[in-house]
Amino acid sequence: MNLAFLGIGLMGRPMACHLLIAGFNLTLWNRTRRKADALTSLGATVADSPAEAIADADIIITMLENGPVVDQVLFGTPQPCFKRGSTVIDMSSIPPELARQHAERLQQMGVNYLDAPVSGGTVGAEQASLSIMAGGDKTVFMACQPIFTTLGKATYIGPTGSGQLAKCANQAIVGITIGAVSEALLLAAEGGADPAAVREALLGGFAGSRILELHGQRMLDREFNPGATSRVQLKDLRTILDTAQNEQLTLPLVEQTYQQYQKLVDNGLEEVDHSGLLLQLEADNGDRRLNDKTTQSPYSKDKPANL
């Protein structure tokens, strides 16, 4: 079985590594070629274009930043020539409606399609413990289990687009909860409590969560190098709001969280980890800083950002 893997970024690189180590025959493509070249030592072949990578592939995995990029890679110029009977597994996070459009276009070419976005961040990708949410034909999903089990645990959600709907639900919970953890820790610190002790106590109670565990610690340590960037979180929240509008739903908590991430990105911090939403909260509160009241916020005009 020949696999093409398109997108060797923060998530794609460890995912491709696991597939190579498991013995899959991979042809890689990435816009910045050197990132793909770094995996040739594991047996990967590197293509000069998406069309070249796809030409002989039985399975095509895309792990790209957004819907327009996926659209360009799969259907751009030159138009890739897919094997009839091959399968595209789009593991990117894109709008559900766009996933349905891609499935329809590929079906006309005799190509199967699964929308299979992931959750777990770079830690999950590195540990091969990703949660994979798949939409599409269940028979195709079952046939792809050897790939999914190499990367984590896959759950069949339903027809095409369902995987992306599950990812929307995931990102709504993640974004809102990061905001809640930011506010809770800053409130505790400003009131005179030790925010690290507060986090430890909360982990043992009903408020305990993966977000509090991992991102709460990031906030305390001020370690905002991205596992997932604020820019991507903002994109996902926009997708959620657009999808909700299509369904005539109002999601006020998502809307408020979106506005906070928009301000963070507008202030030039689009590449910080999405747990860096704390930085916007600090700025909104007069540059008060969690765990260090004497140190200026990254937004202070007389000092560059020091994350």
DRENDO-1510 file (C-alpha; in Angstrom, 1 decimal, always signed):
<recs>
REC; n; res; u; v; w
REC; 1; MET; +0.0; +0.0; +0.0 .
REC; 2; ASN; +1.4; +3.4; -1.1 .
REC; 3; LEU; +0.6; +6.4; +1.1 .
REC; 4; ALA; +0.9; +10.0; +0.4 .
REC; 5; PHE; +1.2; +12.4; +3.4 .
REC; 6; LEU; +0.7; +16.0; +2.6 .
REC; 7; GLY; +1.6; +18.5; +5.3 .
REC; 8; ILE; +4.7; +18.0; +7.5 .
REC; 9; GLY; +4.0; +20.6; +10.1 .
REC; 10; LEU; +3.7; +20.6; +13.9 .
REC; 11; MET; +1.2; +17.8; +13.8 .
REC; 12; GLY; +2.0; +16.2; +10.5 .
REC; 13; ARG; +5.7; +15.5; +11.2 .
REC; 14; PRO; +5.2; +13.2; +14.2 .
REC; 15; MET; +2.2; +11.5; +12.5 .
REC; 16; ALA; +4.3; +10.8; +9.4 .
REC; 17; CYS; +7.1; +9.5; +11.6 .
REC; 18; HIS; +4.8; +7.0; +13.3 .
REC; 19; LEU; +3.5; +5.7; +10.0 .
REC; 20; LEU; +7.1; +5.3; +8.7 .
REC; 21; ILE; +8.2; +3.5; +11.8 .
REC; 22; ALA; +5.2; +1.2; +11.5 .
REC; 23; GLY; +6.4; +0.2; +8.0 .
REC; 24; PHE; +4.1; +2.1; +5.7 .
REC; 25; ASN; +5.5; +3.2; +2.4 .
REC; 26; LEU; +5.2; +7.0; +2.5 .
REC; 27; THR; +5.7; +9.7; -0.1 .
REC; 28; LEU; +5.7; +13.1; +1.5 .
REC; 29; TRP; +5.0; +16.6; +0.3 .
REC; 30; ASN; +5.3; +19.9; +2.2 .
REC; 31; ARG; +5.3; +23.5; +1.0 .
REC; 32; THR; +8.7; +23.9; +2.8 .
REC; 33; ARG; +10.5; +20.9; +1.4 .
REC; 34; ARG; +13.2; +20.7; +4.0 .
REC; 35; LYS; +10.7; +19.6; +6.6 .
REC; 36; ALA; +9.8; +16.6; +4.5 .
REC; 37; ASP; +13.5; +15.9; +3.6 .
REC; 38; ALA; +14.2; +15.5; +7.3 .
REC; 39; LEU; +12.2; +12.3; +7.3 .
REC; 40; THR; +14.1; +10.6; +4.4 .
REC; 41; SER; +16.3; +8.9; +7.0 .
REC; 42; LEU; +13.2; +7.0; +8.1 .
REC; 43; GLY; +12.6; +5.7; +4.6 .
REC; 44; ALA; +10.3; +8.5; +3.3 .
REC; 45; THR; +10.3; +9.5; -0.4 .
REC; 46; VAL; +9.8; +13.3; -1.0 .
REC; 47; ALA; +7.7; +14.6; -3.9 .
REC; 48; ASP; +8.2; +18.0; -5.5 .
REC; 49; SER; +4.4; +18.6; -5.8 .
REC; 50; PRO; +1.1; +17.4; -4.4 .
REC; 51; ALA; +0.3; +15.9; -7.8 .
REC; 52; GLU; +3.5; +13.9; -7.8 .
REC; 53; ALA; +2.9; +12.6; -4.3 .
REC; 54; ILE; -0.7; +11.6; -5.1 .
REC; 55; ALA; -0.1; +10.0; -8.5 .
REC; 56; ASP; +0.7; +6.4; -7.2 .
REC; 57; ALA; -0.9; +6.6; -3.8 .
REC; 58; ASP; -3.6; +4.2; -2.6 .
REC; 59; ILE; -4.2; +6.4; +0.5 .
REC; 60; ILE; -3.7; +10.2; +0.5 .
REC; 61; ILE; -3.6; +11.8; +4.0 .
REC; 62; THR; -3.8; +15.6; +4.2 .
REC; 63; MET; -2.8; +17.4; +7.4 .
REC; 64; LEU; -3.0; +21.0; +6.3 .
REC; 65; GLU; -3.8; +24.3; +8.0 .
REC; 66; ASN; -7.2; +25.2; +6.6 .
REC; 67; GLY; -9.9; +24.5; +4.0 .
REC; 68; PRO; -8.6; +26.7; +1.2 .
REC; 69; VAL; -5.1; +25.1; +1.4 .
REC; 70; VAL; -6.7; +21.6; +1.3 .
REC; 71; ASP; -8.8; +22.7; -1.6 .
REC; 72; GLN; -5.8; +24.0; -3.5 .
REC; 73; VAL; -3.7; +20.9; -2.8 .
REC; 74; LEU; -6.4; +18.4; -3.9 .
REC; 75; PHE; -8.0; +20.3; -6.8 .
REC; 76; GLY; -5.5; +23.0; -7.8 .
REC; 77; THR; -3.2; +23.4; -10.8 .
REC; 78; PRO; -1.9; +21.1; -11.9 .
REC; 79; GLN; -4.9; +18.9; -11.0 .
REC; 80; PRO; -3.6; +15.7; -9.3 .
REC; 81; CYS; -4.5; +12.5; -11.1 .
REC; 82; PHE; -5.9; +10.2; -8.4 .
REC; 83; LYS; -6.0; +6.4; -8.7 .
REC; 84; ARG; -9.5; +5.1; -9.1 .
REC; 85; GLY; -10.5; +3.4; -5.9 .
REC; 86; SER; -7.9; +5.3; -3.8 .
REC; 87; THR; -8.9; +7.0; -0.6 .
REC; 88; VAL; -8.4; +10.6; +0.6 .
REC; 89; ILE; -8.3; +10.9; +4.4 .
REC; 90; ASP; -8.4; +14.6; +5.3 .
REC; 91; MET; -7.1; +15.0; +8.8 .
REC; 92; SER; -7.1; +18.8; +8.6 .
REC; 93; SER; -9.7; +20.9; +10.4 .
REC; 94; ILE; -12.0; +22.4; +7.7 .
REC; 95; PRO; -15.7; +23.5; +7.5 .
REC; 96; PRO; -18.1; +20.5; +7.4 .
REC; 97; GLU; -19.7; +21.9; +4.3 .
REC; 98; LEU; -16.4; +22.0; +2.5 .
REC; 99; ALA; -15.7; +18.4; +3.5 .
REC; 100; ARG; -19.0; +17.4; +1.9 .
REC; 101; GLN; -18.0; +19.3; -1.3 .
REC; 102; HIS; -14.7; +17.6; -1.4 .
REC; 103; ALA; -16.3; +14.2; -1.0 .
REC; 104; GLU; -18.7; +14.8; -3.9 .
REC; 105; ARG; -15.9; +16.0; -6.2 .
REC; 106; LEU; -13.7; +13.0; -5.4 .
REC; 107; GLN; -16.6; +10.6; -5.7 .
REC; 108; GLN; -17.1; +11.8; -9.3 .
REC; 109; MET; -13.4; +10.7; -9.9 .
REC; 110; GLY; -14.0; +7.3; -8.3 .
REC; 111; VAL; -12.1; +8.2; -5.2 .
REC; 112; ASN; -13.2; +7.5; -1.6 .
REC; 113; TYR; -13.2; +10.2; +1.1 .
REC; 114; LEU; -13.1; +10.4; +4.9 .
REC; 115; ASP; -13.0; +13.6; +6.9 .
REC; 116; ALA; -11.0; +12.6; +9.9 .
REC; 117; PRO; -9.8; +15.6; +12.0 .
REC; 118; VAL; -7.8; +14.9; +15.1 .
REC; 119; SER; -7.6; +16.2; +18.7 .
REC; 120; GLY; -4.7; +15.8; +21.1 .
REC; 121; GLY; -2.3; +18.4; +19.9 .
REC; 122; THR; +1.4; +17.9; +19.3 .
REC; 123; VAL; +1.6; +15.8; +22.5 .
REC; 124; GLY; -1.0; +13.4; +21.2 .
REC; 125; ALA; +0.7; +13.3; +17.8 .
REC; 126; GLU; +4.1; +12.5; +19.3 .
REC; 127; GLN; +2.6; +9.8; +21.6 .
REC; 128; ALA; +0.4; +8.3; +18.9 .
REC; 129; SER; -2.6; +8.9; +21.1 .
REC; 130; LEU; -4.7; +11.2; +18.9 .
REC; 131; SER; -8.4; +11.1; +19.1 .
REC; 132; ILE; -9.5; +10.8; +15.4 .
REC; 133; MET; -13.1; +11.7; +14.5 .
REC; 134; ALA; -14.1; +10.2; +11.2 .
REC; 135; GLY; -17.0; +10.9; +8.8 .
REC; 136; GLY; -17.8; +9.1; +5.6 .
REC; 137; ASP; -18.6; +5.6; +4.4 .
REC; 138; LYS; -18.2; +3.2; +7.3 .
REC; 139; THR; -16.7; +0.5; +5.1 .
REC; 140; VAL; -14.0; +2.8; +4.0 .
REC; 141; PHE; -13.4; +3.8; +7.6 .
REC; 142; MET; -13.0; +0.2; +8.7 .
REC; 143; ALA; -10.5; -0.4; +5.8 .
REC; 144; CYS; -8.4; +2.4; +7.1 .
REC; 145; GLN; -8.1; +1.1; +10.7 .
REC; 146; PRO; -4.4; +0.0; +10.3 .
REC; 147; ILE; -3.6; +3.7; +9.6 .
REC; 148; PHE; -5.7; +5.1; +12.4 .
REC; 149; THR; -4.5; +2.7; +15.0 .
REC; 150; THR; -0.9; +3.7; +14.2 .
REC; 151; LEU; -1.8; +7.3; +15.1 .
REC; 152; GLY; -4.3; +6.9; +17.9 .
REC; 153; LYS; -7.9; +5.9; +18.4 .
REC; 154; ALA; -10.5; +6.5; +15.7 .
REC; 155; THR; -14.2; +6.9; +16.3 .
REC; 156; TYR; -16.7; +6.6; +13.5 .
REC; 157; ILE; -19.0; +9.6; +13.8 .
REC; 158; GLY; -21.4; +9.3; +10.9 .
REC; 159; PRO; -21.8; +10.5; +7.2 .
REC; 160; THR; -19.4; +12.8; +5.5 .
REC; 161; GLY; -18.9; +16.1; +7.4 .
REC; 162; SER; -19.6; +14.4; +10.7 .
REC; 163; GLY; -15.9; +14.2; +11.6 .
REC; 164; GLN; -15.6; +18.0; +11.1 .
REC; 165; LEU; -18.7; +18.6; +13.2 .
REC; 166; ALA; -17.1; +16.6; +16.0 .
REC; 167; LYS; -14.0; +18.7; +15.6 .
REC; 168; CYS; -16.1; +21.9; +15.8 .
REC; 169; ALA; -17.5; +20.6; +19.1 .
REC; 170; ASN; -14.0; +19.8; +20.3 .
REC; 171; GLN; -12.7; +23.2; +19.5 .
REC; 172; ALA; -15.6; +25.0; +21.1 .
REC; 173; ILE; -14.9; +23.2; +24.4 .
REC; 174; VAL; -11.2; +23.8; +24.1 .
REC; 175; GLY; -11.4; +27.5; +23.3 .
REC; 176; ILE; -14.0; +28.2; +26.0 .
REC; 177; THR; -12.3; +26.2; +28.6 .
REC; 178; ILE; -8.9; +27.9; +27.9 .
REC; 179; GLY; -10.7; +31.2; +28.6 .
REC; 180; ALA; -12.3; +29.8; +31.8 .
REC; 181; VAL; -8.9; +28.5; +33.1 .
REC; 182; SER; -7.2; +31.9; +32.3 .
REC; 183; GLU; -9.9; +33.8; +34.2 .
REC; 184; ALA; -9.9; +31.4; +37.1 .
REC; 185; LEU; -6.2; +31.4; +37.7 .
REC; 186; LEU; -5.9; +35.2; +37.3 .
REC; 187; LEU; -8.8; +35.7; +39.7 .
REC; 188; ALA; -7.1; +33.5; +42.3 .
REC; 189; ALA; -3.7; +35.2; +41.9 .
REC; 190; GLU; -5.1; +38.7; +42.2 .
REC; 191; GLY; -7.0; +37.7; +45.3 .
REC; 192; GLY; -3.8; +36.6; +47.0 .
REC; 193; ALA; -4.0; +32.8; +46.4 .
REC; 194; ASP; -1.1; +30.8; +45.0 .
REC; 195; PRO; -2.4; +30.0; +41.4 .
REC; 196; ALA; -0.3; +26.8; +41.3 .
REC; 197; ALA; -1.9; +25.5; +44.4 .
REC; 198; VAL; -5.3; +26.5; +43.1 .
REC; 199; ARG; -4.7; +24.5; +39.9 .
REC; 200; GLU; -3.5; +21.5; +42.0 .
REC; 201; ALA; -6.7; +21.6; +44.1 .
REC; 202; LEU; -9.0; +22.0; +41.2 .
REC; 203; LEU; -7.5; +19.1; +39.4 .
REC; 204; GLY; -8.8; +16.8; +42.1 .
REC; 205; GLY; -12.4; +18.2; +41.9 .
REC; 206; PHE; -15.2; +18.6; +39.5 .
REC; 207; ALA; -13.4; +21.4; +37.6 .
REC; 208; GLY; -10.5; +19.1; +36.7 .
REC; 209; SER; -9.8; +18.8; +33.0 .
REC; 210; ARG; -7.1; +18.1; +30.4 .
REC; 211; ILE; -7.1; +21.9; +29.7 .
REC; 212; LEU; -6.5; +22.7; +33.3 .
REC; 213; GLU; -3.8; +20.1; +33.6 .
REC; 214; LEU; -1.8; +20.9; +30.5 .
REC; 215; HIS; -2.6; +24.5; +29.6 .
REC; 216; GLY; -3.0; +25.6; +33.2 .
REC; 217; GLN; +0.6; +24.6; +33.7 .
REC; 218; ARG; +1.6; +26.3; +30.5 .
REC; 219; MET; +0.1; +29.5; +31.9 .
REC; 220; LEU; +1.9; +29.2; +35.2 .
REC; 221; ASP; +5.2; +28.5; +33.4 .
REC; 222; ARG; +4.5; +31.1; +30.7 .
REC; 223; GLU; +5.5; +28.5; +28.1 .
REC; 224; PHE; +3.6; +29.7; +25.1 .
REC; 225; ASN; +5.6; +28.1; +22.3 .
REC; 226; PRO; +2.9; +26.6; +20.1 .
REC; 227; GLY; +1.5; +23.1; +20.2 .
REC; 228; ALA; -1.5; +24.7; +18.4 .
REC; 229; THR; -1.3; +28.3; +17.5 .
REC; 230; SER; -3.8; +31.1; +18.5 .
REC; 231; ARG; -4.2; +31.8; +14.8 .
REC; 232; VAL; -5.5; +28.2; +14.2 .
REC; 233; GLN; -7.8; +28.3; +17.2 .
REC; 234; LEU; -9.2; +31.6; +15.9 .
REC; 235; LYS; -9.8; +29.9; +12.5 .
REC; 236; ASP; -11.6; +27.0; +14.1 .
REC; 237; LEU; -13.8; +29.2; +16.2 .
REC; 238; ARG; -14.8; +31.1; +13.0 .
REC; 239; THR; -15.7; +27.8; +11.4 .
REC; 240; ILE; -17.9; +26.9; +14.4 .
REC; 241; LEU; -19.7; +30.3; +14.2 .
REC; 242; ASP; -20.2; +30.0; +10.5 .
REC; 243; THR; -21.5; +26.4; +10.9 .
REC; 244; ALA; -23.8; +27.5; +13.7 .
REC; 245; GLN; -25.2; +30.3; +11.5 .
REC; 246; ASN; -25.9; +27.8; +8.8 .
REC; 247; GLU; -27.9; +25.8; +11.3 .
REC; 248; GLN; -29.6; +29.0; +12.7 .
REC; 249; LEU; -28.0; +28.6; +16.1 .
REC; 250; THR; -26.6; +31.3; +18.4 .
REC; 251; LEU; -23.5; +30.3; +20.4 .
REC; 252; PRO; -22.7; +33.2; +22.7 .
REC; 253; LEU; -19.9; +31.6; +24.6 .
REC; 254; VAL; -18.1; +30.7; +21.3 .
REC; 255; GLU; -18.7; +34.3; +20.1 .
REC; 256; GLN; -17.1; +35.8; +23.2 .
REC; 257; THR; -14.2; +33.5; +23.0 .
REC; 258; TYR; -13.7; +34.2; +19.3 .
REC; 259; GLN; -13.6; +38.0; +20.1 .
REC; 260; GLN; -10.9; +37.5; +22.7 .
REC; 261; TYR; -8.8; +35.4; +20.3 .
REC; 262; GLN; -9.3; +38.0; +17.5 .
REC; 263; LYS; -7.9; +40.7; +19.8 .
REC; 264; LEU; -4.9; +38.5; +20.7 .
REC; 265; VAL; -4.2; +37.9; +17.0 .
REC; 266; ASP; -4.7; +41.6; +16.1 .
REC; 267; ASN; -2.1; +42.4; +18.8 .
REC; 268; GLY; +0.5; +40.4; +16.9 .
REC; 269; LEU; +0.4; +37.2; +19.0 .
REC; 270; GLU; -1.0; +34.9; +16.4 .
REC; 271; GLU; +1.8; +32.4; +16.7 .
REC; 272; VAL; +1.7; +31.8; +20.4 .
REC; 273; ASP; +0.1; +28.7; +21.7 .
REC; 274; HIS; -3.7; +28.9; +22.1 .
REC; 275; SER; -3.2; +28.8; +25.9 .
REC; 276; GLY; -1.7; +32.3; +25.4 .
REC; 277; LEU; -5.3; +33.6; +25.5 .
REC; 278; LEU; -4.1; +34.4; +29.1 .
REC; 279; LEU; -2.0; +37.2; +27.6 .
REC; 280; GLN; -5.1; +39.0; +26.2 .
REC; 281; LEU; -6.9; +38.6; +29.6 .
REC; 282; GLU; -3.8; +40.2; +31.3 .
REC; 283; ALA; -3.9; +43.1; +28.8 .
REC; 284; ASP; -7.6; +43.6; +29.3 .
REC; 285; ASN; -6.9; +43.9; +33.0 .
REC; 286; GLY; -4.3; +46.7; +32.8 .
REC; 287; ASP; -1.3; +44.5; +32.1 .
REC; 288; ARG; -1.6; +42.5; +35.3 .
REC; 289; ARG; +0.4; +39.4; +35.0 .
REC; 290; LEU; -0.3; +35.9; +36.4 .
REC; 291; ASN; +2.2; +34.8; +39.1 .
REC; 292; ASP; +4.4; +37.9; +38.7 .
REC; 293; LYS; +2.6; +41.2; +39.5 .
REC; 294; THR; +5.9; +43.2; +39.2 .
REC; 295; THR; +6.6; +42.1; +35.7 .
REC; 296; GLN; +5.1; +44.0; +32.7 .
REC; 297; SER; +2.9; +42.2; +30.3 .
REC; 298; PRO; +4.1; +41.5; +26.7 .
REC; 299; TYR; +1.8; +44.3; +25.6 .
REC; 300; SER; +3.7; +47.0; +27.5 .
REC; 301; LYS; +4.7; +49.7; +25.0 .
REC; 302; ASP; +8.2; +50.1; +26.4 .
REC; 303; LYS; +9.2; +46.5; +26.2 .
REC; 304; PRO; +9.0; +43.8; +23.5 .
REC; 305; ALA; +6.9; +40.7; +23.9 .
REC; 306; ASN; +8.6; +38.3; +26.4 .
REC; 307; LEU; +6.6; +35.1; +26.4 .
</recs>
